[in-house]
Amino acid sequence: QVQLVESGGGLVQAGGSLRLSCAASGSMFSINAMGWYRQAPGKQRELVAAITSGGSTVYADSVKGRFTCTRDNAKNTVYLQMNSLKPEDTAVYYCNSFPLPVEWGQGTQVTVSS
């Protein structure tokens, strides 16, 4: 069973940067595509970025050019570098298997002030 622990969130001013990390336990990490998802208050959870086991990435249009997703298979960790943050990026961010999520972790709160 995979356990996912997200970290790195916080409060940042618009235009700032944060780097999120997701540590995954379980053998499925190295063979699965992983995704970063987010859920803002009152909104549905949405996919922000995904990365294959080989490092190919896809991004939501809203974050293209600002967010970069990477992974370290040796460390079972996936990262999300977020630059030029906007208030609309405020949400709880989760990582999970892509495209079929398994049990969700606690997520990490990102708050961007204007």
N, C-alpha and C positions, 0 to 999 in steps of 0.2 A: 504494500500500500504506500502511495506517495504522500509525503507530508511537505507542505510548502510554507515557507516563512519569508515574508516580505519585510524589507526594512529600507530606511533611507528617506522616508517622507519628512515633511516639516512645513514650516511657514516661511514663505519667501515672497519678496516683492516682485511685481510684474517686471519681466525682463531678466530675472534671475535664473539660476540653474539648480537642479538637484540630480542626484544619481541614485536610482533605486536598485536594490539588489533582491534577488529571490534565491534562497537556498532550498534545494529540493532533495529529499531523501528518497531512496527507492531506485531500483535498477532501470525503471522505464525512462528516466530523464535523458539518458544518452541517445536513445533511439527515437524520442518523440520531438516533434515540433512543439515549441512553447510559445505562449502568448502573454502579453501584458494587456490587462483589461482595466477599465475604470468604471466607477459608478458615482455619479453626482447625485446630490439630494433630489429626490423626486423624479429621477430619471432611470431608465433601464441601464443595466451594465452593457458596456460596449467594448469592442476590441480596439486597442490602440496600436499594437504592433505584434508581429509574430516572427519567429525565427525558426528555421528548420535545423535539424541536427548538423547539417553541413554549413550553416551560417547564412543562408539566403533569408532575406527579410522582406516583409510587407508592412506598410503603415497605413493608418487611417489618413484620409486627406487632411484632416484638421491638424495633424501633427507632422506631416511630411516636411522635411527640411529643418525641423526643430528637435525632434526626438531621434535617438539612435539606440537600437536594440542589439546587444551582443550576448555571447554566452561563452562560458568556460566549462567544457564537458568534463574536464579532469576534476573540477571543483563542484560539479553539479549545480552550477550557479548561472543565472541569467540576469542581465543588467538592463536598465533603461536610463540612458543619459538624456535628460530633459533640459533643453536650453530655450532661451527666449520665452519663458513661461508667461502665460496669460491668465487672467482671473477665471476664464472659462475652463482652464485645465484643473481647477479645483475639484477634487474627487477623492474617493478611496481607490487606491490602485492595487490590483491583484495580479499575480501571475498564475498560470495554470497551463495544463496541456492544451494544445491546439490541434485540430478544431473541436475536439470533444473534451471539454473540461471534466476533471474528476472533482473530488471534494475540495471546496474552497478553503484557503487559509484565512487569516485574520485581515489581511490587507494592510496597507500603510497609507495614512492620510497625507494628502498634499493639499496645501492651502496657499493660494496665490492672491496676494492683496494688490489692490490697484493703487 
